[in-house]
Amino acid sequence: MNSAMDNLVGILAVLGIFTALALPSLIGLARERRVDRQLRAAAGPSRETGRRPRSHALVTTTVTVHS
């Protein structure tokens, strides 16, 4: 019976540590999603009948001077 209680305490300790580590990031993720929803609502509907606007890939170039 003692080993079963030790196992239970160990499992609860691991779950408690995992929760303490994961909770701040999950709260931040929920806050970011809420802000994104608010920004989308403030921007209004897109021109493409409610569809998301397409993201355009940016092309970067580097100019190097050769002698």
PQR file with spaces between the fields and no chain letter, atoms N, CA, C, O and H, PARSE charges and radii, in Angstrom:
ATOM       1  N    MET     1       0.822   -1.191    0.000 -0.4000 1.5000
ATOM       2  CA   MET     1       0.000    0.000    0.000 -0.0000 2.0000
ATOM       3  C    MET     1       0.861    1.247    0.000  0.5500 1.7000
ATOM       4  O    MET     1       0.493    2.260   -0.595 -0.5500 1.4000
ATOM       5  N    ASN     2       1.998    1.181    0.659 -0.4000 1.5000
ATOM       6  CA   ASN     2       2.882    2.338    0.745 -0.0000 2.0000
ATOM       7  C    ASN     2       3.454    2.706   -0.617  0.5500 1.7000
ATOM       8  O    ASN     2       3.606    3.888   -0.926 -0.5500 1.4000
ATOM       9  H    ASN     2       2.297    0.358    1.143  0.4000 1.0000
ATOM      10  N    SER     3       3.772    1.702   -1.437 -0.4000 1.5000
ATOM      11  CA   SER     3       4.327    2.000   -2.760 -0.0000 2.0000
ATOM      12  C    SER     3       3.270    2.607   -3.675  0.5500 1.7000
ATOM      13  O    SER     3       3.590    3.438   -4.525 -0.5500 1.4000
ATOM      14  H    SER     3       3.648    0.742   -1.186  0.4000 1.0000
ATOM      15  N    ALA     4       2.018    2.200   -3.510 -0.4000 1.5000
ATOM      16  CA   ALA     4       0.945    2.788   -4.310 -0.0000 2.0000
ATOM      17  C    ALA     4       0.782    4.263   -3.968  0.5500 1.7000
ATOM      18  O    ALA     4       0.561    5.087   -4.856 -0.5500 1.4000
ATOM      19  H    ALA     4       1.758    1.525   -2.820  0.4000 1.0000
ATOM      20  N    MET     5       0.889    4.598   -2.685 -0.4000 1.5000
ATOM      21  CA   MET     5       0.781    5.995   -2.270 -0.0000 2.0000
ATOM      22  C    MET     5       1.984    6.794   -2.770  0.5500 1.7000
ATOM      23  O    MET     5       1.834    7.947   -3.174 -0.5500 1.4000
ATOM      24  H    MET     5       1.068    3.929   -1.964  0.4000 1.0000
ATOM      25  N    ASP     6       3.157    6.202   -2.747 -0.4000 1.5000
ATOM      26  CA   ASP     6       4.347    6.873   -3.275 -0.0000 2.0000
ATOM      27  C    ASP     6       4.208    7.139   -4.768  0.5500 1.7000
ATOM      28  O    ASP     6       4.585    8.206   -5.253 -0.5500 1.4000
ATOM      29  H    ASP     6       3.278    5.265   -2.419  0.4000 1.0000
ATOM      30  N    ASN     7       3.668    6.169   -5.492 -0.4000 1.5000
ATOM      31  CA   ASN     7       3.448    6.357   -6.927 -0.0000 2.0000
ATOM      32  C    ASN     7       2.453    7.480   -7.192  0.5500 1.7000
ATOM      33  O    ASN     7       2.657    8.302   -8.085 -0.5500 1.4000
ATOM      34  H    ASN     7       3.362    5.302   -5.098  0.4000 1.0000
ATOM      35  N    LEU     8       1.376    7.509   -6.414 -0.4000 1.5000
ATOM      36  CA   LEU     8       0.368    8.551   -6.575 -0.0000 2.0000
ATOM      37  C    LEU     8       0.946    9.927   -6.280  0.5500 1.7000
ATOM      38  O    LEU     8       0.689   10.879   -7.017 -0.5500 1.4000
ATOM      39  H    LEU     8       1.210    6.841   -5.689  0.4000 1.0000
ATOM      40  N    VAL     9       1.717   10.040   -5.220 -0.4000 1.5000
ATOM      41  CA   VAL     9       2.342   11.319   -4.875 -0.0000 2.0000
ATOM      42  C    VAL     9       3.321   11.736   -5.968  0.5500 1.7000
ATOM      43  O    VAL     9       3.391   12.914   -6.315 -0.5500 1.4000
ATOM      44  H    VAL     9       1.926    9.268   -4.621  0.4000 1.0000
ATOM      45  N    GLY    10       4.070   10.793   -6.508 -0.4000 1.5000
ATOM      46  CA   GLY    10       5.003   11.100   -7.587 -0.0000 2.0000
ATOM      47  C    GLY    10       4.294   11.580   -8.840  0.5500 1.7000
ATOM      48  O    GLY    10       4.730   12.541   -9.474 -0.5500 1.4000
ATOM      49  H    GLY    10       4.013    9.835   -6.226  0.4000 1.0000
ATOM      50  N    ILE    11       3.206   10.917   -9.199 -0.4000 1.5000
ATOM      51  CA   ILE    11       2.433   11.316  -10.385 -0.0000 2.0000
ATOM      52  C    ILE    11       1.853   12.700  -10.186  0.5500 1.7000
ATOM      53  O    ILE    11       1.908   13.530  -11.094 -0.5500 1.4000
ATOM      54  H    ILE    11       2.852   10.136   -8.684  0.4000 1.0000
ATOM      55  N    LEU    12       1.294   12.965   -9.006 -0.4000 1.5000
ATOM      56  CA   LEU    12       0.728   14.286   -8.726 -0.0000 2.0000
ATOM      57  C    LEU    12       1.794   15.373   -8.735  0.5500 1.7000
ATOM      58  O    LEU    12       1.538   16.495   -9.172 -0.5500 1.4000
ATOM      59  H    LEU    12       1.249   12.291   -8.268  0.4000 1.0000
ATOM      60  N    ALA    13       2.991   15.042   -8.253 -0.4000 1.5000
ATOM      61  CA   ALA    13       4.079   16.015   -8.270 -0.0000 2.0000
ATOM      62  C    ALA    13       4.485   16.347   -9.711  0.5500 1.7000
ATOM      63  O    ALA    13       4.703   17.512  -10.042 -0.5500 1.4000
ATOM      64  H    ALA    13       3.199   14.130   -7.898  0.4000 1.0000
ATOM      65  N    VAL    14       4.584   15.343  -10.550 -0.4000 1.5000
ATOM      66  CA   VAL    14       4.946   15.573  -11.947 -0.0000 2.0000
ATOM      67  C    VAL    14       3.868   16.387  -12.651  0.5500 1.7000
ATOM      68  O    VAL    14       4.181   17.306  -13.408 -0.5500 1.4000
ATOM      69  H    VAL    14       4.407   14.396  -10.281  0.4000 1.0000
ATOM      70  N    LEU    15       2.614   16.061  -12.412 -0.4000 1.5000
ATOM      71  CA   LEU    15       1.521   16.821  -13.015 -0.0000 2.0000
ATOM      72  C    LEU    15       1.503   18.266  -12.517  0.5500 1.7000
ATOM      73  O    LEU    15       1.224   19.184  -13.287 -0.5500 1.4000
ATOM      74  H    LEU    15       2.359   15.314  -11.798  0.4000 1.0000
ATOM      75  N    GLY    16       1.799   18.468  -11.240 -0.4000 1.5000
ATOM      76  CA   GLY    16       1.850   19.821  -10.696 -0.0000 2.0000
ATOM      77  C    GLY    16       2.969   20.640  -11.319  0.5500 1.7000
ATOM      78  O    GLY    16       2.768   21.814  -11.632 -0.5500 1.4000
ATOM      79  H    GLY    16       2.026   17.722  -10.614  0.4000 1.0000
ATOM      80  N    ILE    17       4.133   20.053  -11.503 -0.4000 1.5000
ATOM      81  CA   ILE    17       5.260   20.754  -12.132 -0.0000 2.0000
ATOM      82  C    ILE    17       4.939   21.057  -13.589  0.5500 1.7000
ATOM      83  O    ILE    17       5.205   22.158  -14.070 -0.5500 1.4000
ATOM      84  H    ILE    17       4.297   19.100  -11.249  0.4000 1.0000
ATOM      85  N    PHE    18       4.369   20.086  -14.289 -0.4000 1.5000
ATOM      86  CA   PHE    18       3.999   20.302  -15.683 -0.0000 2.0000
ATOM      87  C    PHE    18       2.988   21.438  -15.807  0.5500 1.7000
ATOM      88  O    PHE    18       3.100   22.276  -16.701 -0.5500 1.4000
ATOM      89  H    PHE    18       4.153   19.191  -13.898  0.4000 1.0000
ATOM      90  N    THR    19       2.004   21.468  -14.915 -0.4000 1.5000
ATOM      91  CA   THR    19       1.003   22.529  -14.941 -0.0000 2.0000
ATOM      92  C    THR    19       1.647   23.881  -14.658  0.5500 1.7000
ATOM      93  O    THR    19       1.325   24.871  -15.314 -0.5500 1.4000
ATOM      94  H    THR    19       1.913   20.787  -14.188  0.4000 1.0000
ATOM      95  N    ALA    20       2.548   23.927  -13.695 -0.4000 1.5000
ATOM      96  CA   ALA    20       3.212   25.191  -13.358 -0.0000 2.0000
ATOM      97  C    ALA    20       4.055   25.705  -14.528  0.5500 1.7000
ATOM      98  O    ALA    20       4.190   26.915  -14.704 -0.5500 1.4000
ATOM      99  H    ALA    20       2.811   23.123  -13.162  0.4000 1.0000
ATOM     100  N    LEU    21       4.617   24.809  -15.318 -0.4000 1.5000
ATOM     101  CA   LEU    21       5.427   25.226  -16.458 -0.0000 2.0000
ATOM     102  C    LEU    21       4.576   25.581  -17.672  0.5500 1.7000
ATOM     103  O    LEU    21       4.913   26.507  -18.410 -0.5500 1.4000
ATOM     104  H    LEU    21       4.507   23.826  -15.175  0.4000 1.0000
ATOM     105  N    ALA    22       3.486   24.863  -17.888 -0.4000 1.5000
ATOM     106  CA   ALA    22       2.684   25.054  -19.098 -0.0000 2.0000
ATOM     107  C    ALA    22       1.637   26.155  -18.957  0.5500 1.7000
ATOM     108  O    ALA    22       1.236   26.743  -19.961 -0.5500 1.4000
ATOM     109  H    ALA    22       3.212   24.111  -17.289  0.4000 1.0000
ATOM     110  N    LEU    23       1.192   26.446  -17.755 -0.4000 1.5000
ATOM     111  CA   LEU    23       0.097   27.384  -17.569 -0.0000 2.0000
ATOM     112  C    LEU    23       0.394   28.794  -18.074  0.5500 1.7000
ATOM     113  O    LEU    23      -0.468   29.371  -18.737 -0.5500 1.4000
ATOM     114  H    LEU    23       1.519   25.969  -16.939  0.4000 1.0000
ATOM     115  N    PRO    24       1.557   29.385  -17.804 -0.5600 1.5000
ATOM     116  CA   PRO    24       1.802   30.743  -18.320  0.2800 2.0000
ATOM     117  C    PRO    24       1.769   30.823  -19.850  0.5500 1.7000
ATOM     118  O    PRO    24       1.254   31.792  -20.408 -0.5500 1.4000
ATOM     119  N    SER    25       2.309   29.825  -20.516 -0.4000 1.5000
ATOM     120  CA   SER    25       2.293   29.874  -21.976 -0.0000 2.0000
ATOM     121  C    SER    25       0.882   29.679  -22.515  0.5500 1.7000
ATOM     122  O    SER    25       0.525   30.296  -23.518 -0.5500 1.4000
ATOM     123  H    SER    25       2.727   29.039  -20.063  0.4000 1.0000
ATOM     124  N    LEU    26       0.078   28.848  -21.884 -0.4000 1.5000
ATOM     125  CA   LEU    26      -1.302   28.658  -22.330 -0.0000 2.0000
ATOM     126  C    LEU    26      -2.133   29.922  -22.102  0.5500 1.7000
ATOM     127  O    LEU    26      -2.990   30.259  -22.918 -0.5500 1.4000
ATOM     128  H    LEU    26       0.368   28.346  -21.069  0.4000 1.0000
ATOM     129  N    ILE    27      -1.880   30.616  -20.999 -0.4000 1.5000
ATOM     130  CA   ILE    27      -2.577   31.876  -20.747 -0.0000 2.0000
ATOM     131  C    ILE    27      -2.167   32.910  -21.788  0.5500 1.7000
ATOM     132  O    ILE    27      -3.016   33.642  -22.296 -0.5500 1.4000
ATOM     133  H    ILE    27      -1.183   30.342  -20.336  0.4000 1.0000
ATOM     134  N    GLY    28      -0.883   32.981  -22.110 -0.4000 1.5000
ATOM     135  CA   GLY    28      -0.415   33.912  -23.136 -0.0000 2.0000
ATOM     136  C    GLY    28      -0.985   33.589  -24.498  0.5500 1.7000
ATOM     137  O    GLY    28      -1.335   34.497  -25.252 -0.5500 1.4000
ATOM     138  H    GLY    28      -0.193   32.386  -21.696  0.4000 1.0000
ATOM     139  N    LEU    29      -1.087   32.317  -24.827 -0.4000 1.5000
ATOM     140  CA   LEU    29      -1.662   31.911  -26.109 -0.0000 2.0000
ATOM     141  C    LEU    29      -3.129   32.322  -26.202  0.5500 1.7000
ATOM     142  O    LEU    29      -3.575   32.820  -27.236 -0.5500 1.4000
ATOM     143  H    LEU    29      -0.803   31.580  -24.215  0.4000 1.0000
ATOM     144  N    ALA    30      -3.869   32.115  -25.130 -0.4000 1.5000
ATOM     145  CA   ALA    30      -5.280   32.515  -25.124 -0.0000 2.0000
ATOM     146  C    ALA    30      -5.416   34.025  -25.266  0.5500 1.7000
ATOM     147  O    ALA    30      -6.319   34.498  -25.957 -0.5500 1.4000
ATOM     148  H    ALA    30      -3.507   31.711  -24.290  0.4000 1.0000
ATOM     149  N    ARG    31      -4.537   34.787  -24.626 -0.4000 1.5000
ATOM     150  CA   ARG    31      -4.582   36.245  -24.728 -0.0000 2.0000
ATOM     151  C    ARG    31      -4.256   36.709  -26.139  0.5500 1.7000
ATOM     152  O    ARG    31      -4.902   37.619  -26.657 -0.5500 1.4000
ATOM     153  H    ARG    31      -3.803   34.402  -24.066  0.4000 1.0000
ATOM     154  N    GLU    32      -3.254   36.088  -26.769 -0.4000 1.5000
ATOM     155  CA   GLU    32      -2.887   36.452  -28.143 -0.0000 2.0000
ATOM     156  C    GLU    32      -4.030   36.160  -29.119  0.5500 1.7000
ATOM     157  O    GLU    32      -4.299   36.954  -30.020 -0.5500 1.4000
ATOM     158  H    GLU    32      -2.729   35.348  -26.348  0.4000 1.0000
ATOM     159  N    ARG    33      -4.702   35.018  -28.937 -0.4000 1.5000
ATOM     160  CA   ARG    33      -5.828   34.691  -29.816 -0.0000 2.0000
ATOM     161  C    ARG    33      -6.962   35.690  -29.637  0.5500 1.7000
ATOM     162  O    ARG    33      -7.624   36.064  -30.605 -0.5500 1.4000
ATOM     163  H    ARG    33      -4.483   34.373  -28.205  0.4000 1.0000
ATOM     164  N    ARG    34      -7.186   36.126  -28.393 -0.4000 1.5000
ATOM     165  CA   ARG    34      -8.237   37.107  -28.142 -0.0000 2.0000
ATOM     166  C    ARG    34      -7.908   38.432  -28.805  0.5500 1.7000
ATOM     167  O    ARG    34      -8.782   39.064  -29.397 -0.5500 1.4000
ATOM     168  H    ARG    34      -6.648   35.823  -27.607  0.4000 1.0000
ATOM     169  N    VAL    35      -6.644   38.861  -28.710 -0.4000 1.5000
ATOM     170  CA   VAL    35      -6.229   40.110  -29.351 -0.0000 2.0000
ATOM     171  C    VAL    35      -6.349   39.994  -30.864  0.5500 1.7000
ATOM     172  O    VAL    35      -6.790   40.939  -31.517 -0.5500 1.4000
ATOM     173  H    VAL    35      -5.934   38.347  -28.229  0.4000 1.0000
ATOM     174  N    ASP    36      -5.967   38.858  -31.433 -0.4000 1.5000
ATOM     175  CA   ASP    36      -6.095   38.661  -32.877 -0.0000 2.0000
ATOM     176  C    ASP    36      -7.548   38.750  -33.324  0.5500 1.7000
ATOM     177  O    ASP    36      -7.851   39.362  -34.349 -0.5500 1.4000
ATOM     178  H    ASP    36      -5.609   38.090  -30.903  0.4000 1.0000
ATOM     179  N    ARG    37      -8.452   38.135  -32.548 -0.4000 1.5000
ATOM     180  CA   ARG    37      -9.877   38.215  -32.878 -0.0000 2.0000
ATOM     181  C    ARG    37     -10.368   39.649  -32.826  0.5500 1.7000
ATOM     182  O    ARG    37     -11.146   40.069  -33.683 -0.5500 1.4000
ATOM     183  H    ARG    37      -8.206   37.638  -31.716  0.4000 1.0000
ATOM     184  N    GLN    38      -9.921   40.410  -31.825 -0.4000 1.5000
ATOM     185  CA   GLN    38     -10.345   41.798  -31.706 -0.0000 2.0000
ATOM     186  C    GLN    38      -9.817   42.635  -32.862  0.5500 1.7000
ATOM     187  O    GLN    38     -10.526   43.499  -33.378 -0.5500 1.4000
ATOM     188  H    GLN    38      -9.290   40.068  -31.129  0.4000 1.0000
ATOM     189  N    LEU    39      -8.574   42.383  -33.272 -0.4000 1.5000
ATOM     190  CA   LEU    39      -8.009   43.130  -34.398 -0.0000 2.0000
ATOM     191  C    LEU    39      -8.736   42.808  -35.693  0.5500 1.7000
ATOM     192  O    LEU    39      -9.003   43.701  -36.496 -0.5500 1.4000
ATOM     193  H    LEU    39      -7.998   41.682  -32.853  0.4000 1.0000
ATOM     194  N    ARG    40      -9.060   41.520  -35.903 -0.4000 1.5000
ATOM     195  CA   ARG    40      -9.800   41.150  -37.109 -0.0000 2.0000
ATOM     196  C    ARG    40     -11.190   41.774  -37.117  0.5500 1.7000
ATOM     197  O    ARG    40     -11.678   42.198  -38.164 -0.5500 1.4000
ATOM     198  H    ARG    40      -8.843   40.794  -35.250  0.4000 1.0000
ATOM     199  N    ALA    41     -11.820   41.829  -35.960 -0.4000 1.5000
ATOM     200  CA   ALA    41     -13.156   42.420  -35.883 -0.0000 2.0000
ATOM     201  C    ALA    41     -13.091   43.925  -36.129  0.5500 1.7000
ATOM     202  O    ALA    41     -13.995   44.492  -36.742 -0.5500 1.4000
ATOM     203  H    ALA    41     -11.423   41.484  -35.109  0.4000 1.0000
ATOM     204  N    ALA    42     -12.034   44.571  -35.658 -0.4000 1.5000
ATOM     205  CA   ALA    42     -11.903   46.016  -35.846 -0.0000 2.0000
ATOM     206  C    ALA    42     -11.573   46.359  -37.295  0.5500 1.7000
ATOM     207  O    ALA    42     -11.934   47.435  -37.772 -0.5500 1.4000
ATOM     208  H    ALA    42     -11.300   44.110  -35.160  0.4000 1.0000
ATOM     209  N    ALA    43     -10.890   45.457  -37.998 -0.4000 1.5000
ATOM     210  CA   ALA    43     -10.515   45.719  -39.382 -0.0000 2.0000
ATOM     211  C    ALA    43     -11.716   45.594  -40.313  0.5500 1.7000
ATOM     212  O    ALA    43     -11.706   46.149  -41.411 -0.5500 1.4000
ATOM     213  H    ALA    43     -10.597   44.583  -37.610  0.4000 1.0000
ATOM     214  N    GLY    44     -12.728   44.886  -39.896 -0.4000 1.5000
ATOM     215  CA   GLY    44     -13.908   44.718  -40.743 -0.0000 2.0000
ATOM     216  C    GLY    44     -13.740   43.548  -41.683  0.5500 1.7000
ATOM     217  O    GLY    44     -12.704   42.882  -41.690 -0.5500 1.4000
ATOM     218  H    GLY    44     -12.736   44.434  -39.003  0.4000 1.0000
ATOM     219  N    PRO    45     -14.778   43.301  -42.485 -0.5600 1.5000
ATOM     220  CA   PRO    45     -14.704   42.157  -43.409  0.2800 2.0000
ATOM     221  C    PRO    45     -13.701   42.430  -44.528  0.5500 1.7000
ATOM     222  O    PRO    45     -13.491   43.573  -44.934 -0.5500 1.4000
ATOM     223  N    SER    46     -13.100   41.371  -45.006 -0.4000 1.5000
ATOM     224  CA   SER    46     -12.136   41.523  -46.100 -0.0000 2.0000
ATOM     225  C    SER    46     -12.883   41.705  -47.416  0.5500 1.7000
ATOM     226  O    SER    46     -14.088   41.464  -47.500 -0.5500 1.4000
ATOM     227  H    SER    46     -13.270   40.443  -44.677  0.4000 1.0000
ATOM     228  N    ARG    47     -12.159   42.126  -48.426 -0.4000 1.5000
ATOM     229  CA   ARG    47     -12.773   42.385  -49.735 -0.0000 2.0000
ATOM     230  C    ARG    47     -13.167   41.115  -50.451  0.5500 1.7000
ATOM     231  O    ARG    47     -13.975   41.172  -51.378 -0.5500 1.4000
ATOM     232  H    ARG    47     -11.181   42.322  -48.358  0.4000 1.0000
ATOM     233  N    GLU    48     -12.637   39.976  -50.067 -0.4000 1.5000
ATOM     234  CA   GLU    48     -12.861   38.722  -50.781 -0.0000 2.0000
ATOM     235  C    GLU    48     -14.003   37.919  -50.167  0.5500 1.7000
ATOM     236  O    GLU    48     -13.866   36.712  -49.966 -0.5500 1.4000
ATOM     237  H    GLU    48     -11.981   39.929  -49.314  0.4000 1.0000
ATOM     238  N    THR    49     -15.083   38.544  -49.876 -0.4000 1.5000
ATOM     239  CA   THR    49     -16.306   37.922  -49.349 -0.0000 2.0000
ATOM     240  C    THR    49     -16.037   37.052  -48.129  0.5500 1.7000
ATOM     241  O    THR    49     -16.433   35.888  -48.082 -0.5500 1.4000
ATOM     242  H    THR    49     -15.194   39.524  -50.038  0.4000 1.0000
ATOM     243  N    GLY    50     -15.367   37.625  -47.156 -0.4000 1.5000
ATOM     244  CA   GLY    50     -15.184   36.928  -45.900 -0.0000 2.0000
ATOM     245  C    GLY    50     -14.014   35.984  -45.835  0.5500 1.7000
ATOM     246  O    GLY    50     -13.708   35.463  -44.763 -0.5500 1.4000
ATOM     247  H    GLY    50     -15.045   38.571  -47.194  0.4000 1.0000
ATOM     248  N    ARG    51     -13.347   35.743  -46.951 -0.4000 1.5000
ATOM     249  CA   ARG    51     -12.193   34.855  -46.902 -0.0000 2.0000
ATOM     250  C    ARG    51     -10.999   35.609  -46.358  0.5500 1.7000
ATOM     251  O    ARG    51     -10.940   36.837  -46.417 -0.5500 1.4000
ATOM     252  H    ARG    51     -13.596   36.166  -47.823  0.4000 1.0000
ATOM     253  N    ARG    52     -10.056   34.862  -45.831 -0.4000 1.5000
ATOM     254  CA   ARG    52      -8.826   35.461  -45.335 -0.0000 2.0000
ATOM     255  C    ARG    52      -8.018   36.021  -46.491  0.5500 1.7000
ATOM     256  O    ARG    52      -7.969   35.416  -47.562 -0.5500 1.4000
ATOM     257  H    ARG    52     -10.104   33.864  -45.783  0.4000 1.0000
ATOM     258  N    PRO    53      -7.387   37.164  -46.290 -0.5600 1.5000
ATOM     259  CA   PRO    53      -6.519   37.682  -47.344  0.2800 2.0000
ATOM     260  C    PRO    53      -5.291   36.792  -47.519  0.5500 1.7000
ATOM     261  O    PRO    53      -4.756   36.244  -46.555 -0.5500 1.4000
ATOM     262  N    ARG    54      -4.862   36.664  -48.768 -0.4000 1.5000
ATOM     263  CA   ARG    54      -3.696   35.824  -49.030 -0.0000 2.0000
ATOM     264  C    ARG    54      -2.438   36.529  -48.549  0.5500 1.7000
ATOM     265  O    ARG    54      -2.292   37.741  -48.711 -0.5500 1.4000
ATOM     266  H    ARG    54      -5.296   37.109  -49.551  0.4000 1.0000
ATOM     267  N    SER    55      -1.543   35.769  -47.964 -0.4000 1.5000
ATOM     268  CA   SER    55      -0.276   36.351  -47.553 -0.0000 2.0000
ATOM     269  C    SER    55       0.692   36.258  -48.730  0.5500 1.7000
ATOM     270  O    SER    55       0.771   35.233  -49.408 -0.5500 1.4000
ATOM     271  H    SER    55      -1.662   34.785  -47.833  0.4000 1.0000
ATOM     272  N    HIS    56       1.402   37.311  -48.952 -0.4000 1.5000
ATOM     273  CA   HIS    56       2.361   37.361  -50.042 -0.0000 2.0000
ATOM     274  C    HIS    56       3.751   37.108  -49.477  0.5500 1.7000
ATOM     275  O    HIS    56       4.150   37.698  -48.473 -0.5500 1.4000
ATOM     276  H    HIS    56       1.338   38.144  -48.401  0.4000 1.0000
ATOM     277  N    ALA    57       4.467   36.231  -50.133 -0.4000 1.5000
ATOM     278  CA   ALA    57       5.811   35.923  -49.692 -0.0000 2.0000
ATOM     279  C    ALA    57       6.736   37.091  -50.025  0.5500 1.7000
ATOM     280  O    ALA    57       6.668   37.670  -51.109 -0.5500 1.4000
ATOM     281  H    ALA    57       4.143   35.751  -50.949  0.4000 1.0000
ATOM     282  N    LEU    58       7.585   37.416  -49.083 -0.4000 1.5000
ATOM     283  CA   LEU    58       8.538   38.492  -49.301 -0.0000 2.0000
ATOM     284  C    LEU    58       9.818   37.913  -49.883  0.5500 1.7000
ATOM     285  O    LEU    58      10.301   36.874  -49.432 -0.5500 1.4000
ATOM     286  H    LEU    58       7.640   36.946  -48.203  0.4000 1.0000
ATOM     287  N    VAL    59      10.357   38.583  -50.875 -0.4000 1.5000
ATOM     288  CA   VAL    59      11.593   38.147  -51.501 -0.0000 2.0000
ATOM     289  C    VAL    59      12.678   39.121  -51.090  0.5500 1.7000
ATOM     290  O    VAL    59      12.571   40.325  -51.326 -0.5500 1.4000
ATOM     291  H    VAL    59       9.965   39.427  -51.242  0.4000 1.0000
ATOM     292  N    THR    60      13.706   38.599  -50.482 -0.4000 1.5000
ATOM     293  CA   THR    60      14.812   39.453  -50.074 -0.0000 2.0000
ATOM     294  C    THR    60      16.014   39.161  -50.956  0.5500 1.7000
ATOM     295  O    THR    60      16.249   38.014  -51.340 -0.5500 1.4000
ATOM     296  H    THR    60      13.793   37.622  -50.291  0.4000 1.0000
ATOM     297  N    THR    61      16.770   40.193  -51.274 -0.4000 1.5000
ATOM     298  CA   THR    61      17.977   40.023  -52.070 -0.0000 2.0000
ATOM     299  C    THR    61      19.138   40.679  -51.360  0.5500 1.7000
ATOM     300  O    THR    61      18.966   41.597  -50.558 -0.5500 1.4000
ATOM     301  H    THR    61      16.579   41.124  -50.963  0.4000 1.0000
ATOM     302  N    THR    62      20.296   40.200  -51.662 -0.4000 1.5000
ATOM     303  CA   THR    62      21.502   40.764  -51.086 -0.0000 2.0000
ATOM     304  C    THR    62      22.391   41.226  -52.233  0.5500 1.7000
ATOM     305  O    THR    62      22.652   40.467  -53.166 -0.5500 1.4000
ATOM     306  H    THR    62      20.436   39.454  -52.313  0.4000 1.0000
ATOM     307  N    VAL    63      22.854   42.465  -52.164 -0.4000 1.5000
ATOM     308  CA   VAL    63      23.732   43.006  -53.193 -0.0000 2.0000
ATOM     309  C    VAL    63      25.135   43.006  -52.621  0.5500 1.7000
ATOM     310  O    VAL    63      25.392   43.584  -51.565 -0.5500 1.4000
ATOM     311  H    VAL    63      22.642   43.082  -51.406  0.4000 1.0000
ATOM     312  N    THR    64      26.042   42.349  -53.337 -0.4000 1.5000
ATOM     313  CA   THR    64      27.425   42.282  -52.889 -0.0000 2.0000
ATOM     314  C    THR    64      28.308   42.899  -53.973  0.5500 1.7000
ATOM     315  O    THR    64      28.182   42.582  -55.155 -0.5500 1.4000
ATOM     316  H    THR    64      25.832   41.880  -54.195  0.4000 1.0000
ATOM     317  N    VAL    65      29.191   43.775  -53.547 -0.4000 1.5000
ATOM     318  CA   VAL    65      30.108   44.415  -54.498 -0.0000 2.0000
ATOM     319  C    VAL    65      31.348   43.544  -54.614  0.5500 1.7000
ATOM     320  O    VAL    65      32.018   43.244  -53.626 -0.5500 1.4000
ATOM     321  H    VAL    65      29.294   44.033  -52.586  0.4000 1.0000
ATOM     322  N    HIS    66      31.637   43.145  -55.857 -0.4000 1.5000
ATOM     323  CA   HIS    66      32.831   42.335  -56.112 -0.0000 2.0000
ATOM     324  C    HIS    66      33.860   43.230  -56.808  0.5500 1.7000
ATOM     325  O    HIS    66      33.518   44.045  -57.665 -0.5500 1.4000
ATOM     326  H    HIS    66      31.093   43.389  -56.660  0.4000 1.0000
ATOM     327  N    SER    67      35.110   43.061  -56.425 -0.4000 1.5000
ATOM     328  CA   SER    67      36.153   43.875  -57.058 -0.0000 2.0000
ATOM     329  C    SER    67      36.784   43.204  -58.238  0.5500 1.7000
ATOM     330  O    SER    67      37.676   43.772  -58.868 -0.5500 1.4000
ATOM     331  H    SER    67      35.388   42.399  -55.729  0.4000 1.0000
